[in-house]
Amino acid sequence: MYEDVCYKSPFLKEVIFKADFPTRVQGVEKGLSAKLSNLILRKFPLSEPQKAHAQEFQFSGGTNFQAKSTEIMQWLFHSQKRDKTLAVTQDSFSYTNRAYKSYENLLEDIDEPLKAFYGDYKGITAGRLGLRYVNVIDIPNEDPLEWRDYLHEDMLGIIDFNQDKDYLTRMFHILEYNYDGLAIKFQFGIANPDYPATIRKKQFVLDIDAYSHGVRKPLKVATHST
């Protein structure tokens, strides 16, 4: 377990778990089984199926490719407070939590639905598996470019590097790591919610995205996602 760390205003805004399938799962577009739907509805009682658009890129040799947009069915389930969402399509199984408590709580939410999904659609695997934590620090009524009292100075060098600060619209870093197949993308900086207008709001984003590529067996998807 973890030590309790409490903030008056938590910075963690969203946690996203997503399993992408290497090929489309046939049958999902028509609907989920009653057994699977009822299981999901226990924790996500608000069902809102809707149509969505998926983008496909098809290469025809050399550097030529075509972009194709197709309409797919998206089965959405929300928690009672709408602070958690589970989404199932032919292409992916995803879970978004905007009231995150712990990793154990996340597993409790997705473990049974994910196993039941794999039980309904035999032989499928996850080609890409990701877990993402998005932190957003909002501090009103202060200089939007002054962060020394809140963040380590080594993360802020690019701010002092600029001379024309009044004209800045965005300052963002991207660091990517590869740990033997486990990729981690760390994005941080001032994304500016008012972009492309100049920076006026004091907001700093810390976005950590961990993911892996390669075939994953059903029972290992949720428990081996970090």
FENGI-V644021 format. One record per pair of residues at least 4 apart in sequence whose C-alpha atoms are under 8 Angstrom apart, sorted by the first residue. I is the first residue (numbers start at 0). GAP is how many residues later the second one is. D is the distance in Angstrom with one decimal. If there is no record, write none. Layout:
I	GAP	D
I	GAP	D
//
This chain:
5	4	7.5
10	124	5.1
10	125	5.3
10	126	5.4
10	127	8.0
11	88	7.7
11	121	7.1
11	122	6.0
11	123	4.2
11	124	6.4
12	85	5.8
12	86	7.5
12	121	5.9
12	122	5.5
12	123	6.3
13	82	6.9
13	83	5.7
13	84	4.6
13	85	7.4
13	86	7.3
13	119	6.2
13	120	5.3
13	121	7.1
14	81	5.7
14	82	5.1
14	83	6.5
14	85	6.9
14	116	7.3
14	117	5.6
14	118	4.7
14	119	6.3
15	78	7.2
15	79	5.7
15	80	4.6
15	81	6.4
15	114	7.8
15	115	5.7
15	116	5.1
15	117	6.7
16	77	5.6
16	78	5.1
16	79	6.5
16	112	7.8
16	113	5.8
16	114	4.6
16	115	6.5
17	74	6.9
17	75	5.8
17	76	4.2
17	77	6.4
17	111	5.9
17	112	5.3
17	113	6.6
18	73	5.6
18	74	5.2
18	75	6.3
18	107	5.7
18	108	7.4
18	109	5.9
18	110	4.6
18	111	6.5
18	202	7.8
19	71	6.0
19	72	4.4
19	73	6.6
19	106	5.6
19	107	5.8
19	108	5.1
19	109	6.4
20	4	7.6
20	69	7.9
20	70	5.4
20	71	5.6
20	103	7.5
20	104	6.3
20	105	4.8
20	106	5.2
20	107	6.9
21	69	7.7
21	103	7.4
21	104	6.6
21	105	4.9
21	106	7.7
22	68	7.0
23	66	5.0
23	67	5.2
24	65	4.8
24	66	6.7
24	96	7.6
24	99	7.5
25	64	6.8
26	4	7.0
26	63	7.9
27	4	6.1
27	45	7.9
27	61	6.5
27	62	5.6
28	43	6.8
28	44	5.3
28	45	7.8
28	60	7.1
28	61	6.4
29	43	7.9
30	44	7.9
31	4	6.5
31	5	6.2
32	4	6.1
32	87	7.7
33	4	6.0
34	4	6.3
35	4	6.3
35	77	6.9
35	80	6.2
35	81	6.7
35	84	7.9
36	4	6.1
37	4	6.6
38	4	7.9
38	73	7.9
38	74	6.6
39	4	5.8
39	5	7.6
39	37	7.5
39	73	5.9
40	4	4.3
40	5	7.2
40	6	7.6
40	36	7.2
42	36	6.2
42	66	7.3
43	33	5.3
43	34	4.7
43	35	4.1
43	36	6.7
43	40	7.7
43	41	7.3
43	42	7.4
44	32	6.7
44	33	6.3
44	34	5.9
44	35	6.3
45	31	5.4
45	32	4.9
45	33	6.3
45	34	6.6
46	28	7.6
46	29	5.9
46	30	4.5
46	31	6.5
47	27	6.7
47	28	5.1
47	29	6.1
47	30	7.9
48	24	7.3
48	25	5.8
48	26	4.5
48	27	5.3
48	28	7.9
49	23	6.1
49	24	5.3
49	25	6.5
49	26	7.3
50	20	6.6
50	21	5.7
50	22	4.6
50	23	5.7
51	19	5.7
51	20	5.4
51	21	6.2
51	22	6.3
52	16	6.3
52	17	5.5
52	18	4.5
52	19	5.9
53	15	5.6
53	16	5.3
53	17	6.2
53	18	6.7
54	12	6.9
54	13	5.8
54	14	4.6
54	15	6.5
55	11	5.8
55	12	5.0
55	13	6.1
55	14	7.6
56	8	6.6
56	9	5.6
56	10	4.6
56	11	6.2
57	7	5.3
57	8	5.2
57	9	6.5
57	10	7.6
58	4	7.4
58	5	6.0
58	6	4.1
58	7	6.4
59	4	5.7
59	5	5.7
59	6	7.7
60	4	7.6
71	17	7.3
71	18	7.6
72	16	6.2
72	17	7.7
73	13	6.7
73	14	5.9
73	15	5.0
74	12	5.6
74	13	5.1
74	14	6.4
75	9	6.9
75	10	5.9
75	11	4.6
75	12	6.7
76	8	5.6
76	9	5.1
76	10	6.4
77	4	5.2
77	5	7.4
77	6	5.7
77	7	4.5
77	8	6.4
78	4	6.3
78	5	5.3
78	6	6.4
82	14	6.1
82	15	5.0
82	16	5.9
83	11	7.4
83	12	5.6
83	13	4.5
83	14	6.0
83	15	7.2
84	10	5.7
84	11	5.1
84	12	6.6
85	7	7.7
85	8	5.8
85	9	4.4
85	10	6.5
86	5	8.0
86	6	6.0
86	7	5.2
86	8	6.3
87	4	6.1
87	5	4.7
87	6	6.5
88	4	6.5
92	21	7.8
94	15	7.4
99	5	8.0
99	6	7.6
100	4	6.6
100	5	8.0
101	4	6.5
102	4	6.3
103	4	6.3
104	4	6.4
105	4	6.5
106	4	5.4
106	115	6.8
106	116	7.5
107	4	7.5
108	4	7.8
109	4	5.8
109	112	7.5
110	4	6.2
110	111	6.4
111	4	6.0
112	4	6.0
113	4	6.4
113	108	7.8
114	4	6.1
114	103	6.7
114	104	6.7
115	4	6.3
116	4	6.4
117	4	6.1
117	5	7.8
117	6	6.9
117	100	6.2
123	94	7.8
124	90	5.9
124	91	5.6
124	92	5.9
124	93	6.5
125	88	7.5
125	89	5.7
125	90	5.2
125	91	7.3
125	92	7.8
125	95	7.4
126	86	5.7
126	87	5.1
126	88	5.0
126	89	6.8
127	83	6.9
127	84	5.7
127	85	4.5
127	86	6.3
127	87	7.7
128	82	5.3
128	83	5.4
128	84	6.6
128	92	7.5
128	96	6.5
129	79	7.1
129	80	5.6
129	81	4.0
129	82	6.6
129	95	6.6
130	78	6.0
130	79	5.4
130	80	6.3
130	94	6.7
130	95	7.0
131	75	7.4
131	76	5.7
131	77	4.2
131	78	6.1
132	74	5.9
132	75	5.2
132	76	6.4
133	71	7.4
133	72	6.1
133	73	4.5
133	74	6.4
134	70	5.8
134	71	4.9
134	72	6.0
135	67	6.8
135	68	5.8
135	69	4.6
135	70	6.4
136	66	5.5
136	67	5.1
136	68	6.3
137	64	6.1
137	65	4.6
137	66	6.8
138	63	5.6
138	64	6.5
139	61	7.3
139	62	6.2
140	61	7.7
141	4	7.9
141	60	6.6
142	59	6.6
143	55	7.0
143	56	6.1
143	57	5.6
143	58	3.8
143	59	6.9
144	14	7.0
144	57	7.0
146	4	5.9
146	9	7.5
147	4	6.7
147	5	6.0
147	8	7.8
150	4	7.2
150	5	7.8
151	4	7.3
152	4	6.8
155	4	7.3
156	4	6.3
157	4	6.8
157	13	7.6
158	6	8.0
158	12	7.6
163	4	7.0
165	32	7.3
165	33	7.8
166	31	5.8
166	32	7.8
167	30	5.5
167	31	6.1
168	23	6.8
168	26	6.0
168	27	5.8
168	28	5.9
168	29	4.3
168	30	5.3
169	20	5.8
169	21	5.4
169	22	5.8
169	25	7.1
169	26	7.9
169	28	7.7
169	29	7.0
170	18	5.7
170	19	5.1
170	20	6.3
171	15	7.1
171	16	5.8
171	17	4.4
171	18	5.8
171	19	6.2
172	14	5.6
172	15	5.4
172	16	6.0
173	11	7.0
173	12	5.8
173	13	4.5
173	14	6.7
174	10	5.8
174	11	5.1
174	12	6.4
175	7	7.1
175	8	5.7
175	9	4.5
175	10	6.3
176	6	5.6
176	7	5.1
176	8	6.5
177	4	5.7
177	5	4.5
177	6	6.5
178	4	6.2
180	31	6.1
180	32	7.1
181	28	7.1
181	29	6.0
181	30	4.9
181	31	7.7
182	27	5.7
182	28	5.3
182	29	5.9
183	24	7.1
183	25	5.6
183	26	4.4
183	27	6.4
184	22	8.0
184	23	6.0
184	24	5.1
184	25	6.4
185	20	7.4
185	21	5.8
185	22	4.7
185	23	6.4
186	18	7.6
186	19	6.1
186	20	5.0
186	21	6.5
187	16	7.3
187	17	5.2
187	18	4.6
187	19	6.0
188	15	5.5
188	16	5.5
188	17	7.0
189	13	6.3
189	14	4.9
189	15	6.2
190	4	7.7
190	12	7.7
190	13	7.1
190	14	6.8
191	7	6.0
191	8	8.0
191	9	7.1
191	11	7.0
192	8	7.8
193	4	7.4
193	5	7.2
193	6	8.0
194	4	7.5
209	16	6.9
210	14	7.5
210	15	7.7
215	4	6.6
215	5	6.1
216	4	6.5
218	4	7.6
219	4	5.6
220	4	6.2
//
